[in-house]
Amino acid sequence: MKKWKNYLFPIILLCSILLGCILGIILGEKANILKPFGEVFLNLMYTIVVPLVFFTISSSVANMVDMKRLGKILKYVFLVFFITSAIAAILMLLVLFLIDPVGKGTIIKDTITNSSSTNIGEQIVAAITVSDFKELFSKDHMLPLIIFSCLFGIATSLIGEKGRGIANGLNALSQIMMKLVTIIMYYAPIGLAAYFASLIGEFGPNLIGSYAKSMVIYYLLCVVYFLVFYTIYAYVAGGKKGVRLFFKHQFPITVTSLATQSSLASLPTNLEQTEKMKVPKDIREVTLPIGATMHMEGSAMAAILKIVFLFSVFNQPFTDLFTISTAILIAVLSAVVMSGIPGGGLIGEMLIVSLYGFPPEAFAIIATIGWLVDPPATCLNVTGDSVSAMLVTRCVEGKDWLKKKEKTKISY
């Protein structure tokens, strides 16, 4: 029953989306009468996103005062996390260049505010900064808001005890905003059903086929990534024996991650199995807890899928260097930075919509992808932490760490 509870709300959302799609097919353009109910949900989410971003990010950073730098281990932990997340994002990008998840059949014509006439330097400046403080608190400037929130959290942390009250206040406000998100999500089944009814009624059932094609691409690529790239990572970490150790102890981790759909809930099992994989105690107890909140290869792949899907749906070119590089950056941010922040998935989706200038309804389109890919994404996120722990061990203790373990018979 506990496992089913984790799936209950996503199932309700999927059923509401399916109901909306059926209504859209039956009613056709008449389904437009339901659109206001969907717009209420979108407006509620957009209203909350700016305070949510500011309070959650600044709170997370400001309350890091008790974290100690663990030198060599911590350095390699973040290096491995960034590299593996970037590889996952680039792999998904290459696959989607070959296979368009939408194709030519589904095109939503709408105004895209992102201008391609400016040079790359101007686009970068506009993407990460604003010229006036008041412009920060707008959903159209998400990346500058994220940067400002991080800096505000760092400044709060650096003033020590004087900032402790502010840090505690930010933490309380962050929890309030997350509770508010929970309250708004009670309306999500109605809002999404109404929104998708109007969407399918206006643009036809081809959009459903686009989702199905995207899910097939994502699920298959997750399997390939798990079997091929984790084999490579395990081999780099410990040779043939490293590969055997990795796959010998992955079944409990995989099952737990799929059942709970939570990296944190899978952490005890991951710690237990990684100990059997001969990863030293200090390394696994640093890498895995941090990885449970700050290492999401499945999320990196999902972020790329969301971005390319939107560009295809809105018939926008996905070819210039700025667009591609920012897509990879957003994917890595989603995997390594935002994943450690409450509501990070929501923030990442809002960032995609605002940075590229998509209309507000684009949020519901990619949020749906997020719910659909959650089980395999969580599985990759969790299993990726265990092989990352092996890679960190290889970096810290040298390439012969498994042989040293056998010779010295050190108890970890």
C-alpha positions in Angstrom: 0.0 0.0 0.0 2.9 2.4 0.8 4.3 1.7 -2.7 1.0 2.3 -4.3 0.6 5.7 -2.5 3.7 6.9 -4.3 2.0 6.2 -7.7 -1.5 7.3 -6.7 -1.4 11.0 -7.5 0.6 10.6 -10.8 -2.0 8.0 -11.8 -4.8 10.4 -11.0 -3.0 13.1 -13.1 -2.5 10.7 -16.0 -6.1 9.7 -15.9 -7.2 13.3 -15.9 -5.0 14.1 -18.9 -6.4 11.0 -20.7 -10.0 12.1 -19.9 -9.1 15.6 -21.2 -7.7 14.0 -24.4 -10.9 12.0 -24.9 -13.1 15.0 -24.4 -10.9 17.0 -26.9 -11.3 14.3 -29.5 -15.1 14.0 -28.9 -15.9 17.7 -28.7 -13.3 19.0 -31.2 -13.1 22.8 -31.3 -16.1 23.0 -28.9 -13.7 21.8 -26.1 -12.3 25.4 -26.1 -15.1 26.2 -23.6 -13.1 24.3 -21.0 -9.9 26.3 -21.6 -10.5 28.8 -18.8 -10.4 26.0 -16.2 -7.0 25.0 -17.5 -5.8 28.6 -17.5 -6.7 29.0 -13.9 -4.3 26.2 -13.0 -1.5 27.6 -15.2 -2.0 31.1 -13.7 -1.8 29.7 -10.2 1.4 27.9 -11.0 2.9 31.0 -12.6 1.9 33.2 -9.7 3.7 31.0 -7.2 6.9 30.3 -9.2 8.8 33.6 -8.5 8.5 33.5 -4.6 9.0 29.7 -4.8 12.3 30.1 -6.7 13.6 32.9 -4.4 12.8 31.3 -1.1 13.7 27.7 -1.8 17.1 28.5 -3.5 18.2 31.2 -1.1 17.1 29.1 1.8 19.0 26.0 0.6 22.2 28.1 0.1 21.9 30.1 3.3 21.5 27.0 5.4 24.7 25.3 4.1 26.8 26.9 6.9 27.3 23.5 8.7 28.6 21.7 5.5 32.3 21.0 5.7 34.6 20.7 2.8 35.9 17.2 2.6 38.8 18.0 0.3 39.7 15.5 -2.2 36.5 13.4 -1.9 34.1 16.3 -2.3 36.1 17.7 -5.3 35.8 14.4 -7.2 32.2 13.9 -6.2 31.1 17.1 -7.9 33.5 16.5 -10.9 32.0 13.0 -11.5 28.4 14.4 -11.0 28.9 17.2 -13.6 30.6 15.0 -16.2 28.1 12.1 -16.0 25.1 14.5 -16.1 26.6 16.3 -19.1 27.2 13.0 -20.9 23.6 11.9 -20.3 22.3 15.3 -21.6 24.5 15.2 -24.7 23.5 11.6 -25.5 19.8 12.5 -25.4 20.4 15.5 -27.5 22.2 13.4 -30.2 19.4 10.9 -30.2 16.7 13.6 -30.6 18.7 15.2 -33.5 18.2 11.8 -35.3 14.6 11.2 -34.2 12.2 14.1 -33.9 9.8 13.3 -31.1 7.0 15.3 -32.7 7.6 15.2 -36.4 5.9 17.3 -39.0 2.4 16.5 -38.0 2.0 18.6 -34.9 2.7 22.3 -35.0 1.4 24.9 -32.6 1.7 28.3 -34.0 2.3 30.9 -31.3 4.4 33.9 -30.7 7.9 33.1 -29.3 9.5 36.0 -27.6 13.1 34.8 -27.8 14.9 36.8 -30.5 17.5 35.2 -32.7 18.5 38.5 -34.3 20.9 39.5 -31.5 24.4 38.1 -31.2 25.4 35.4 -28.8 27.0 37.8 -26.3 23.9 39.9 -26.0 21.7 36.7 -25.6 24.0 35.5 -22.8 23.8 38.9 -21.0 20.0 39.0 -21.4 19.7 35.4 -20.2 21.7 35.8 -16.9 21.1 39.4 -15.9 18.5 42.2 -15.8 19.0 45.9 -15.7 16.7 46.7 -12.9 16.0 45.0 -9.5 12.2 45.0 -10.0 12.7 42.9 -13.2 14.1 40.1 -11.2 10.7 39.2 -9.7 9.2 38.2 -13.0 8.7 34.8 -14.5 10.2 36.1 -17.7 13.6 36.3 -16.0 14.1 33.0 -14.3 17.8 32.5 -14.7 18.7 36.0 -13.3 16.4 35.3 -10.4 18.1 31.9 -9.7 21.5 33.6 -9.8 20.4 36.4 -7.5 18.8 33.8 -5.1 22.1 31.9 -4.9 24.1 35.1 -4.2 21.6 36.2 -1.6 21.9 32.8 0.2 25.7 33.0 0.1 25.7 36.5 1.5 23.3 35.4 4.3 25.6 32.5 5.1 28.8 34.5 5.1 27.7 37.0 7.8 27.5 34.1 10.3 25.2 34.3 13.3 23.8 37.7 12.3 22.3 35.9 9.3 21.0 32.9 11.2 17.6 34.5 11.8 17.3 35.3 8.1 18.3 31.8 7.1 15.7 30.3 9.4 13.1 32.7 8.1 13.9 31.8 4.5 13.6 28.1 5.4 10.2 28.6 6.9 9.0 30.6 3.9 10.4 27.9 1.6 8.3 25.3 3.5 5.2 27.5 3.2 5.7 27.9 -0.5 6.0 24.1 -1.0 2.9 23.6 1.1 1.1 26.1 -1.2 2.3 24.2 -4.2 0.7 21.0 -2.6 -2.6 22.9 -2.1 -2.6 24.2 -5.7 -1.9 20.7 -7.0 -5.2 19.4 -5.6 -6.7 21.4 -8.5 -4.3 20.0 -11.0 -6.5 17.0 -12.2 -9.3 19.4 -13.1 -7.0 22.0 -14.6 -5.0 19.5 -16.7 -8.1 17.7 -17.9 -9.6 21.0 -19.1 -6.4 22.2 -20.6 -5.7 19.0 -22.6 -9.3 18.9 -23.8 -9.0 22.3 -25.3 -5.5 21.5 -26.6 -6.5 18.3 -28.3 -9.7 19.9 -29.5 -7.7 22.7 -31.2 -4.7 20.9 -32.5 -6.0 17.4 -33.0 -5.0 13.9 -31.5 -1.6 14.0 -33.2 -0.3 15.6 -30.0 -1.1 12.3 -28.1 1.1 10.4 -30.7 3.9 12.8 -30.1 3.8 12.1 -26.3 3.8 8.3 -27.0 6.8 8.6 -29.4 8.7 10.7 -26.8 8.1 8.2 -24.1 9.3 5.3 -26.3 12.5 7.2 -27.1 13.1 8.1 -23.5 12.4 4.7 -22.0 14.5 2.9 -24.6 17.4 5.3 -24.1 17.3 4.8 -20.3 17.7 1.1 -20.8 20.6 1.7 -23.2 22.3 4.2 -20.9 22.0 1.8 -17.9 23.4 -1.2 -19.8 26.1 0.6 -21.9 27.2 3.7 -20.0 27.0 2.3 -16.5 29.1 -0.7 -17.7 31.7 1.8 -19.1 31.7 3.8 -15.8 32.0 0.6 -13.7 34.9 -0.6 -16.0 36.7 2.7 -15.7 36.2 2.5 -11.9 37.3 -1.1 -11.3 37.9 -3.0 -14.5 36.1 -6.2 -15.2 35.7 -6.9 -11.5 34.1 -3.5 -11.1 31.5 -4.3 -13.7 30.7 -7.6 -12.0 30.4 -5.9 -8.6 28.2 -3.2 -10.0 25.6 -5.4 -11.8 25.7 -8.0 -9.0 24.2 -5.5 -6.5 22.0 -3.4 -8.7 18.7 -5.4 -8.6 17.7 -4.3 -5.0 18.6 -0.6 -5.9 16.7 -0.7 -9.1 13.5 -2.3 -7.6 13.5 0.1 -4.7 13.9 3.2 -6.9 11.1 2.1 -9.2 8.8 1.2 -6.3 9.4 4.5 -4.3 10.1 6.9 -7.2 12.3 8.7 -4.7 16.1 9.0 -4.6 16.0 9.8 -0.8 13.7 6.8 -0.1 16.2 4.6 -2.0 19.2 5.9 -0.1 19.3 3.2 2.7 19.2 0.4 0.1 21.9 2.2 -2.0 24.2 2.6 1.0 23.8 -1.1 1.9 24.5 -2.4 -1.6 27.3 0.0 -2.3 29.1 -1.3 0.8 28.9 -4.8 -0.8 30.4 -3.2 -3.9 33.6 -2.5 -1.8 33.2 1.3 -1.8 34.9 2.7 1.3 32.7 3.9 4.1 33.8 7.5 4.1 33.4 7.8 0.3 29.9 6.1 0.1 28.6 8.1 3.1 29.6 11.4 1.4 28.8 10.5 -2.3 25.4 8.8 -1.9 23.6 11.3 0.4 24.8 14.2 -1.8 24.0 12.2 -4.9 20.4 11.6 -3.7 19.8 15.3 -3.9 22.4 16.6 -6.4 23.0 14.0 -9.1 20.2 13.2 -11.5 21.3 11.8 -14.9 17.7 10.7 -15.7 16.6 14.3 -15.0 19.3 15.7 -17.3 18.0 13.5 -20.1 14.4 14.5 -19.4 15.3 18.2 -19.5 16.7 17.8 -23.0 13.6 15.9 -24.1 11.3 18.7 -22.7 13.3 21.4 -24.5 13.5 19.7 -27.9 9.8 18.6 -27.6 8.7 22.2 -27.1 10.8 23.4 -30.0 9.3 20.8 -32.2 5.7 21.4 -31.1 6.0 25.1 -31.6 7.9 24.6 -34.9 11.0 26.5 -33.8 14.5 25.8 -35.1 16.8 24.0 -32.7 20.1 24.6 -34.5 22.0 27.6 -33.3 24.9 27.3 -30.9 23.3 29.4 -28.1 20.1 27.3 -28.1 22.0 24.0 -27.9 24.6 25.2 -25.3 21.9 26.6 -23.0 19.9 23.4 -23.4 22.9 21.4 -22.1 23.4 24.0 -19.3 19.8 23.7 -18.2 20.0 19.9 -18.3 23.1 19.9 -16.1 21.5 22.5 -13.7 18.4 20.3 -13.5 20.6 17.3 -12.7 23.2 18.7 -10.3 21.8 22.0 -8.9 18.1 22.2 -9.0 17.6 18.6 -8.0 18.8 19.5 -4.6 16.2 22.2 -4.2 12.6 21.6 -3.2 10.4 22.0 -6.3 13.5 21.8 -8.5 11.7 20.0 -11.3 9.0 22.7 -11.3 11.7 25.4 -11.3 13.5 23.7 -14.2 10.4 23.6 -16.3 9.6 27.2 -15.6 13.2 28.1 -16.6 12.8 26.3 -19.9 9.6 28.1 -20.7 10.8 31.6 -19.7 14.4 31.4 -21.1 13.3 30.4 -24.5 10.3 32.7 -24.6 7.6 30.0 -25.0 3.9 31.0 -24.2 2.5 30.1 -20.7 0.7 27.0 -21.9 4.0 25.4 -22.8 4.5 24.7 -19.1 1.7 22.2 -18.9 3.0 20.4 -22.0 6.5 19.7 -20.5 5.2 19.2 -17.0 3.2 16.3 -18.4 6.5 14.8 -19.8 8.0 15.2 -16.4 5.3 13.0 -14.8 5.5 10.4 -17.6 9.2 9.9 -17.4 9.5 10.0 -13.6 9.9 6.2 -12.9 12.8 5.5 -15.3 14.4 8.8 -14.5 14.4 8.1 -10.8 15.9 4.6 -11.5 18.8 6.2 -13.5 19.3 8.9 -10.8 19.6 6.3 -8.0 21.7 3.7 -9.8 23.9 6.5 -11.2 24.8 7.4 -7.6 26.2 3.9 -6.9 28.4 3.8 -10.0 29.5 7.4 -9.3 30.6 6.3 -5.8 32.9 3.7 -7.5 34.3 6.4 -9.8 35.0 8.6 -6.9 36.8 5.8 -5.1 38.9 5.2 -8.3 39.9 8.9 -8.3 40.6 9.1 -4.6 42.4 5.8 -4.0 43.8 5.0 -7.4 43.1 2.5 -10.1 44.1 -0.5 -7.9 41.6 0.2 -5.1 39.8 -3.1 -5.4 43.1 -5.0 -5.4 44.3 -3.0 -2.3 41.0 -3.9 -0.6 41.6 -7.6 -1.2 45.3 -7.6 -0.1 44.9 -5.5 3.0 41.5 -7.0 3.9 40.4 -3.7 5.4 37.0 -3.8 6.8 34.9 -0.9 5.4 
